[in-house]
Amino acid sequence: MQNTQKKVRTGKILLIIAAVLIVAVIAIGLIYRNEVKTIGSIEKEDEYGFYTMEYKSDYCFDDFLDVGASNDKELIQFVISKLLKGIPAKINETDLSCSTFKADTPNGEFVFGRNFDMDYSPSMLVHTKPDGGYESISMVNLAFLGYTEEHMPNGFFSSIAALAAPYAPLDGINEKGLSVGILLLPDKATDQKTDKIDITSTTAIRLLLDRAATVDEAIALLKKYDMHDSGDACYHYQIADANGKSAVVEYVDNVIQVLNAETNYQACTNFYLSAGKKHGIGEGQDRYETLMTTLQKQNGIVGVKDAMNLLESVKLLDSLDEKSRILYNTQWSSVYNNTQKSLDICIGMKYDNVYHFSVD
């Protein structure tokens, strides 16, 4: 009799525990439903390690701009607190080499080309639609978020770190046709120190994609914040818009410099373009010369296919940087159509396989 009563009590306790667990699971599902939807949207597009993601949850960029971040550590702390709900994450430091250019098309549209050059980097195209901001698509190097050939976002738990992706864009385009790309400079990291809110390199790109419709608006926004380069490196940026305007933004000894395109085309690689004592310092002059010579011969007019061919002509293949010992290869080549608000992209130098995406 006692054994029977014990079994009944034990059964009731187990039922109560099960009920509590079910309620907890439902509650967690309701609280984090948008994060779950975001993770569930991840799709593998290419075996090289190229993914897409529809960002369904709030990545709290307004909150970020209220406090800012003066270094990667502060950015990571914000992301862990606001996006990952306390789950630890890591954003790696890295060097990167790149090429960008802006040109016109024969039918009067505008394109922005971009090669991302680094050692092997899995990647993700992130589609965001923030409340109060512009819709955009942007490319993220997943290696920055801790992903490797052995660890990819192929399951629910392995994909949690990808929720930080909106804070790590390297190039992209928004619904207004504004595109932007970041490029390495071999110099001391920019570290502005005034009374302005602090931003880092990748959050600067997020700022422009979310809030700027034109090159002029983008430059005005950058001037409102103190820039702190990510990864203890130095960078400059090329920005283009749907009006056909292009500019390169550099920070020379912590002072912002804006180089507006003097013709209907403009290019940028990995050396300073600003006049002054640092002009020409860096590398990639050969790639720059190829881009500018080709564009000049064609009066700054290239078709979308020709734009991709131009990126292929300046790709990096097993290029060893003696200082960093990084073996650079072109990880992706992007041709953004500022007029159509779209993207043609090749992954891992597979130029016979072009993926097409649009902002809307």
N, C-alpha and C positions, 0 to 999 in steps of 0.2 A: 504493500500500500504506500509506504514511504517512498519507495523507488518510483512508483507511478506519479506521486505528487511532485517529486523532484524533476521528473521528465517533463511534466506539464509546465512547471515554473521555468525550466530551462528553455522549453519551446517558446514560451511567452517572451522571455528575455531576448532570444534570437530573433523573434518577429519584431520586437521593438527596435533592436539594433538594425535589422534590415530596413525597417521603415525610416529610421533616422538617416541611414545611408542613402536611401532613395531620395528623401527630401533634400539632403545635402547635395546630391548629384544634380537634382533638378534646379536647386538654387544656384549652384555654380554654373550650370548650363545657361540659366537666364542672365546671370551677371556677366558672363564672358561669351555670350552667344555670338557677338560680332567678331570677337577674336577667333572663335571656333570657325565661323564662316570664312574669315580671312585665310586661315590655315587650310581650310577645306577647298579653297579656290586655287591653291597652288597646282600647277601643271608642269610636267617636264616636257619641253618642246624639242630638245635636241640631246643626243647621247653625249655630246661634248660636256654637258653640264649647264644647259640653258633652261631657265624656268620662267614662268609668268605667274603673277599674283594680282588678284583684285583686292585692294585694301578696303575692307568693309567697316572697320572700327575707327574710332577717333584717335588720331596719333598726337593730339594735344599740342599742336604747334603754337596756338595762342598762348598756352601756359609756358611753353618754352621761351617764347619771345619776351615774356614778362620777366624772366630770370636770366636767360641766356646761359652760355658756357664759355669759359675762357681756355679750356683745354679738353682733350678727349676724355679724361677721367670724369670731369663734371658732366659731360654729355652722356657718358655711359651710366652714371648715377641717375640722371634724369630719365633715361630710357628704361632702366630697370624698374624705377619707381612707378612711372606713368604707363608704360606700355607692356612690360613683362610682369607686372604685379609682384615684384620682388624676386623673380627668378634670375639668378646670376647670368651675365652675358659678357662677352669679350669682343671688343672692336680692335683689330690688329693694326699696328703701324705698318706702312708699306711705302715703297717708292713706285712711281709709275711714269712711263714715258708716253707721249701722245702726239697726235697731229690733228688739227682742225682747219676748216676753211668755210667761207661763205661764198656763194655764187648765185647767178641767175640761171633760169632755164630758158630754152628757146621759146616757150609759150608764155613768158612773162611771170613765172613763179620764182620763188626763192628757196634755195636749199642750203643746209648746213651739214657739212661732212665731219665725221669724227672717228679716228682710230684710237682704241684703248689698248695700249701696249704694256705688257707686264709678263711675269711668269704665269704659269697656269692659274686661271681664275674662273671658277664656276660663276655664273651670272644669273641675274633675275631682272625681268622687266616688271616694274611695279606700277600699277594703275591706281591713282588716288583721286578722290572726289571730296575734298575737304569742305565743310560748311564754312561759307564766307570766304572761300579761296577758289582759285582756278583748278579745274580738272587737268591732270597731266599724266604722262607716262615718262618713266625715268629708268635708266639702267644702273644697277647696283652690282658691285663686285662682291659676291658672297664670301670670298676669302676674308674680306674685312670683318665679316660677322662670325668668323671661325669655321667656315665650311671648307672641306677639302675633298679630294677624290674619294677618300674613304668615308667621309661624313657629309652627306647631302640631305636636303630637306625632302626626304622621300616618305616620311611617316609623320604622324601627329606630333609626337614628342620631339623628334629631330627637327621639326619645322618651327618650333616656338621662337627660336632666335631670329627667324626671318621677320617677326613682327617689328623688329627694329629697322627694317629696310627703308622706311621713309626718311630716316635720318642719315642715310649713307648713299645718296645719289651722286653719280659722277658725270652724267649728261642726261638731257631730257628735253621735252617740249611740252608746252601747255596749250590749253584750248584757244588762247589768243594768238598762237603761232610764235611765241617766244621760245627760243632754244638756247641752251648753254652747255659748255663743256669745260672741264678743269684740266690743266696741264701742269706738269712738274717743272720747277726751276731749281737749279743747283745752287741754293743760297740758304742763308739763315731764315728760319721760319718767321713770317710776319707776326708781330705781337703788339698790336696797337693798345695803348693804355691812356684812355681819356675817361670821361664820365658817361660814355655811351654804353648801351647793352652790348654784351660780348656775344659773338657768333664764331663758329668754326667753319672750315672750308666747305664741308658737305652740307652743313645747315644753311650756309649762304646760298647754295644751289637750291635747296628746298625753299628758302625764302623767295628766290626769284621765280621759281616755277609756280608757287602758290599765290604770289602777290603782284608780279610785274607783267604788264601787257606789252610793253615796248622796251627797247634798249635804254631809252632815256629814263623810263620809270625804274628799270633795273639798277642803273647807276645811282640814281637818287636814293634808292633803298639801301644800297651798299654803303653809301656815305653816312647813313644814320646809325651805323653800328661799328663797333670795334672788331676788326678781323684778327682771328688767332688761327694760324694754319694748323691743320691736323697732322698727326704723325710725325711731328718734329721735322717737317719738310717745308718747302716754299712752293707756292703755286701762283699761276695767273689763269685768267679765264677769257674765253671768247664767247660773246653773246650776239645773237642775231634775232631779228623779228620779222613779222609778216609784212612790214612796210619796206623791207629790203635793206634796213639799216644793220650795220655790224660794228662791233667795237671789241677791242681787247682791253681788259682791266688788269693792271699790275699794281703791286704795292712795293715801291722802291724805298728801301729804308723806312718802312712803315707809313709811307705817304702814298695815298692812292693816285694812280696815273691812269688816264683814259685815252686810248688811241682809237679814234674813230676812223673807219675805213675812208680812204681818200678816193677810191674808185668803187665800182660795183662788186668788187671782190676783195677778199682779205684772207690771210692765212696766219697760222700760229703753230709753233712747235715748242721747243724746250729751251729757248734762250730769250733774254730780255729784248723787247722791241722799243722800249721807251728811250728817248734821247737822253744823253748824260753819261756819267761815268760807268754805268753798268750795261750800257747798250752793247748787245752782241754776246754778253756773257752767258754761257750755257752750251747746249748742244742741239743737234737736230737741224743744223743749217742746211745740210744736204737735202733733207726732206722738205724744208721750207722752200728752197730753191726750186725743187721739182714742182711743188704746188703752185708757186707764184709764176714760174715760167710757163707752165701749162695753161693756167688761167689767163695770163696776159696774151698768149697766142690766140686764145679763143675769146678774147674780149670779155672775159668773166662770164661766159655763157656755156653751160654744160647741161646735158640731159641727166635725168636721175640715174640711168644706167652708166653714163659716162662719169658721173660723180662717184659711183662705187668703184669704177675702174681706176679713177684717180686715187682713191684711198688704197686700192690694191697696189698701186705703183709706189706708195710710200710705206707699205707694211714693214714691220720688223720681223725677221726670221732668225732665231738663234743668235740674237745680238747680245753679246756679253758686256755688261757694265763692269769695268775692272775695279771700280771703287766699291760698289755694293755687292758684286759677284752675282747679281741677278741676271738670268738669261731671259732677255725680253723676246716675246713673241706677240703678235697682234691677236688679242683675245676677242675683240669684236670690232666691226666696222659699221658705223651707223650713218645713214643718209636721212636727215630730218627734212621734211618738206614743210617749210614755214607757212606756206599758203594753204596747203591741204591739211595741216596739223597731223601729219602722219610720219611713219618711220619705216624705212627698209633697212634690214640689218642682216649681216652675215656673221656667223659665229665660228671662231677658230680657223679663220682664213679659208673657209669653204665657200668661195665666191660664186660657185655654181648653185648655191642653195640660199635663196633670199627669203627671209620672213618679213611679212608686212603687217603693220599694226597702225591703228589710228587712235587719236585721243578719245573720241566719242564712240 
